Amino acid sequence: STCIINWDNNFHIIRPHIINQFINNVSVNGHLGKFNYLMAFGNHYENGLSALASGNEEDIYNAINGNFKLGYRFSDSYKVSAYLNFDKFKADFDDASNFMDADNQSISNQYRLGLSQNFKYGKGSVIAHVAYNNIERNIASNYPAKYISEIINADVYNRYTFNTNLHTVLGFNVQESNMKSYVI
């Protein structure tokens, strides 16, 4: 069994004792016998952004994301994996149409869930993947709005290798997308 841990930090100070940028990432991955795993988390924070050169108000941006994946190898020819990812964004923004500082804000949340399997045979392999994606965005401004989107995606394809220079990929993809938008 193996386990790899990665950690990355980065920050920027603009004035004494005030951090205006902070970025960190951590991930843990490895395998235990026939199981494999990945867990990752990231955060990006910025303070002091402004769309207006003359603006005094500091607009904040914050992004948080995570990735979780588990897999299992049943044999040398068959494996499955499942994953869950999320992204959360929060951004303050100014009133660009009037060139004024404003307390506007955009908040977005995205979640993805998927399942994959891979079956190898002779000179080929069959790969199947199904995924669900949900996105919700809220805009708080003089023109408030809300957006919701859902996507379901499925792929099944066969890859066959004739020789080192020639292979074929044949399959199909099915998608269903729904989107709703609201003026609040």
C-alpha positions in Angstrom: 0.0 0.0 0.0 1.1 3.6 -0.7 0.0 7.0 0.4 1.1 10.3 -1.0 0.4 13.6 0.7 0.9 16.9 -1.0 0.6 20.4 0.6 1.0 23.8 -1.0 0.6 27.2 0.6 1.0 30.7 -1.0 0.1 34.0 0.5 0.7 37.7 -0.2 0.8 40.6 2.2 0.0 44.1 1.0 0.2 46.1 4.2 1.6 45.1 7.6 -0.5 42.4 9.2 -3.0 42.3 6.3 -3.1 39.2 4.0 -4.8 40.0 0.7 -4.1 36.7 -1.0 -4.1 33.2 0.4 -4.0 30.0 -1.7 -3.6 26.5 -0.3 -4.1 23.0 -1.6 -3.8 19.6 0.0 -4.2 16.2 -1.5 -3.9 12.6 -0.2 -3.9 9.7 -2.6 -2.7 6.1 -2.8 -3.9 2.6 -2.7 -4.6 -0.2 -0.2 -4.5 -3.5 -2.0 -7.1 -3.4 -4.7 -8.6 -0.1 -3.5 -7.3 3.3 -4.7 -8.3 6.7 -3.3 -7.8 10.4 -3.8 -8.9 13.3 -1.6 -8.1 16.8 -2.5 -9.1 20.2 -1.1 -8.2 23.7 -2.3 -8.9 27.3 -1.2 -8.2 30.6 -3.0 -8.9 33.8 -1.2 -8.3 37.4 -2.5 -9.1 40.6 -0.8 -8.5 44.1 -2.4 -9.7 43.5 -5.9 -11.7 46.2 -7.5 -13.0 46.6 -11.1 -12.7 50.3 -10.7 -9.4 52.0 -10.6 -10.8 54.8 -8.4 -12.7 52.4 -6.2 -12.1 52.4 -2.4 -14.1 49.3 -1.5 -12.3 46.0 -1.5 -14.0 43.2 -3.3 -13.4 39.7 -2.0 -13.1 36.6 -4.1 -13.1 33.1 -2.5 -13.0 29.7 -4.3 -13.2 26.4 -2.4 -13.0 23.0 -4.1 -12.8 19.4 -3.3 -12.3 16.1 -5.1 -13.0 12.7 -3.7 -12.4 9.5 -5.7 -12.5 5.8 -4.8 -11.7 2.9 -7.1 -11.5 -0.9 -6.9 -9.6 -3.3 -9.2 -11.5 -6.5 -9.3 -8.9 -8.1 -11.7 -6.3 -7.0 -14.2 -9.1 -6.7 -16.7 -11.9 -5.0 -14.7 -12.0 -1.9 -12.5 -14.6 0.6 -11.3 -14.3 4.0 -9.7 -16.7 6.7 -8.3 -16.0 10.4 -7.7 -17.6 13.4 -6.1 -16.3 16.9 -6.8 -17.5 20.3 -5.6 -16.7 23.9 -6.3 -17.9 26.9 -4.3 -17.2 30.4 -5.6 -18.0 33.7 -3.9 -17.1 37.0 -5.6 -17.9 40.6 -4.8 -18.1 42.9 -7.8 -18.7 46.6 -8.6 -21.4 48.4 -10.6 -19.5 48.7 -13.9 -22.5 50.3 -15.8 -22.4 53.3 -13.4 -18.6 53.1 -12.7 -19.3 53.0 -8.9 -18.3 50.8 -6.0 -21.1 48.5 -5.0 -21.9 45.6 -2.6 -22.8 43.2 -5.5 -22.1 39.5 -5.0 -22.1 36.3 -7.1 -22.2 33.0 -5.3 -21.9 29.7 -7.3 -22.0 26.1 -6.2 -21.3 23.2 -8.4 -21.4 19.5 -7.6 -20.4 16.5 -9.8 -20.9 12.8 -9.1 -19.7 10.1 -11.4 -19.2 6.4 -11.9 -16.8 4.7 -14.3 -15.9 1.2 -15.3 -13.2 -0.2 -17.5 -13.2 -3.8 -18.9 -10.1 -4.9 -20.9 -10.1 -7.8 -23.3 -7.4 -9.0 -25.6 -6.4 -5.9 -27.7 -9.3 -3.8 -26.6 -11.2 -2.2 -23.8 -14.8 -1.1 -23.1 -15.2 2.0 -21.0 -18.5 3.2 -19.5 -19.0 6.4 -17.6 -22.1 8.1 -16.2 -22.1 11.5 -14.4 -24.4 14.0 -12.8 -23.6 17.8 -12.6 -25.6 20.4 -10.7 -24.8 24.2 -10.8 -26.6 26.9 -8.9 -25.6 30.6 -9.1 -27.1 33.5 -7.2 -26.4 37.1 -8.2 -27.1 39.9 -5.6 -27.1 43.3 -7.3 -29.4 45.9 -8.7 -30.4 43.2 -11.2 -30.6 40.1 -9.0 -30.9 36.7 -10.6 -30.7 33.0 -9.9 -29.6 30.2 -12.3 -29.9 26.4 -11.8 -28.5 23.8 -14.2 -28.5 20.0 -14.2 -26.6 17.8 -16.6 -26.7 14.0 -16.9 -24.0 12.5 -19.2 -23.4 8.9 -20.2 -20.6 7.5 -22.4 -19.9 4.0 -23.5 -17.2 3.3 -26.0 -14.9 0.5 -27.2 -11.2 1.1 -28.0 -9.5 -1.6 -30.1 -5.8 -1.6 -31.0 -4.9 -3.3 -34.3 -1.2 -2.5 -34.0 1.0 0.3 -32.6 -0.1 2.7 -35.4 -3.8 1.9 -35.8 -6.6 1.7 -33.3 -10.4 2.5 -33.4 -12.7 4.1 -30.9 -16.4 3.5 -31.4 -19.2 4.4 -28.9 -22.0 6.7 -28.0 -22.7 9.6 -25.8 -26.1 10.6 -24.3 -26.7 14.0 -22.5 -29.6 15.6 -20.9 -29.4 19.2 -19.9 -31.9 21.4 -18.0 -31.4 25.1 -17.1 -33.7 27.5 -15.3 -33.1 31.2 -14.7 -35.0 33.5 -12.5 -35.1 37.3 -12.1 -35.5 37.8 -8.4 
